[in-house]
């Protein structure tokens, strides 16, 4: 049974930081590219960051320089370090695992991030 479990969301003031985690089980983690998506109320789900199976990261323009994605293959976990948070970063953040061959794709349940003063 495949599970992706996100954690680390919460309420933070503008300019603050949070670190999200996504722990995977039931997959050969090293064979998956991992993504963080987010969905704000009334908006489409948006790709935020990707880390490939060999550790290459890419980011959407709005988070470049503020967010850092990393992975620990020994712990089957990816992280999203979010600094200098803005009101517009408020969303539910989802973890996604895509097998490198493209055959399999899994989602976590999401974690709420609220940036508010």
MOFENPE-V157422 format. One record per residue. SS is DSSP state (H for helix, E for strand, - for the rest). PHI is phi as a letter, one per 30 degrees, with the letter a starting at -180 (NA if undefined). Layout:
SS|PHI, SS|PHI
This chain:
-|NA, -|d, E|b, E|b, E|c, E|d, E|a, -|j, -|d, E|l, E|c, E|b, -|d, -|e, -|i, -|d, -|b, E|b, E|b, E|c, E|b, E|b, E|c, E|c, E|b, -|i, -|b, -|d, H|e, H|d, H|c, E|b, E|d, E|b, E|b, E|c, E|c, E|b, E|b, -|d, -|e, -|i, -|b, -|d, -|d, E|b, E|d, E|c, E|a, E|b, E|b, -|d, -|d, -|c, -|j, -|d, E|c, E|b, E|b, -|d, H|e, H|d, H|c, -|e, -|i, -|c, E|c, E|b, E|c, E|b, E|b, E|b, -|d, -|d, -|c, -|h, E|b, E|c, E|b, E|b, E|d, E|c, -|c, -|h, -|d, -|c, H|e, H|d, H|d, -|d, E|a, E|d, E|c, E|c, E|c, E|b, E|c, E|b, E|d, -|d, -|d, -|i, -|d, -|b, E|a, E|b, E|b, -|d, -|d, -|j, E|b, E|d, E|c, E|b, E|c, -|a, -|c
